[in-house]
Amino acid sequence: MDNNFKAYDEASELLKALAHPVRLCIVKGLLEKGRCNVSHMQECLDIPQSTVSQHLQKLRNAGIVVAERSGLEINYMIKNDTVIKLIEAIFGEEL
């Protein structure tokens, strides 16, 4: 064991951000699709757009997703390689 608690703290924050069914679904969907906007996610998840936006903000704060503006549309994509490996391990498939 080591006492590098900073590394453990970063890992636990990442896991906390993923530890919600909607956020896990968003991340898996983004990995499968590559990029997506909030409106499309809202239709797929059948939850209010404001709820999707709140979950995306938590994922952005955790450094899991990034937003890219294209005109009036904002698309989200996964930017964290560790998350990609975690999702693949959790769901047992390569994405």
N, C-alpha and C positions, 0 to 999 in steps of 0.2 A: 504494500500500500504506500501511496505517497500523499502528501498533504497539499497538492496543487489544486486548491479549492476553486481557483479562478476557472480552470478548465472544466471542473465538475459543475460549477455554477452556469457556465455557458451551455453545457450539454443539457442541464436540467431545464433551462429556459427554453431551449429548442423543443425538448420533449413536452413541456407544458403547453407550448403554442400548438403542437400537433395533437394534444390530448383532448380533442373535442370532435365529435362525429362530423359536424359540418365542415370544420377546417380540414380534417383528414380527407373528406370527400372532395373539397375544393383542390387540395394539393394533388391528390391522385388524378382528378380530372384535368388539371393543368399539365401534369406530366404526360397524360395520354394525348391531349390535344395540342400541347405546345404553348399556346397562348389563348387568352379568352377575355372577353369584356364582362362587366358586371351584369348587364342585361341578359346575356346568354346564360350566365351562371344562375341568375335568379329564376329564369324560366325552367332550367333543368332541375334545380333544387326545390322549386315551388315554395320558396320562402320570400318574404319581403326584401326588396332591393336594399333597404337600409340595414337589414340584418346581414346580408352578404357583405356589404361595405364595412360593417363593423368587424366581421371575421377577417376580411382582407387586411384591414388596418393592423390587427394583431399579428397577422402573418408578415406584414411589411416590417413592423417594429422588431420582430424576431429575426429579420434578415432572411426570410424564407422565400418571399416573392418580391419582385420588382414590377413597377408600373412603367409602361411606355406609351406616350401620347402619340396618336396618329390622327391629326385633325381634331375633331371633337370627341373622338373615341379614345378611351384608355384601355389598353390591353395589359393583362397581368401574365407573368411567367415565373417559373421557378428559377432561382439563381443559386441555390445552395446544393452543392454536390453531395454533402452528407445526408441531406433530406432525401435526395433521389435514392441513395443506397438504403436508407431506413425504410422508405415506402416499398421498395422492391423486396426487402427482407420481410416486412410485415405481410405483404400480399403474395409473396412467393412467386413473383413474375418479374421479368425484365421489362422496364418501361422506356 
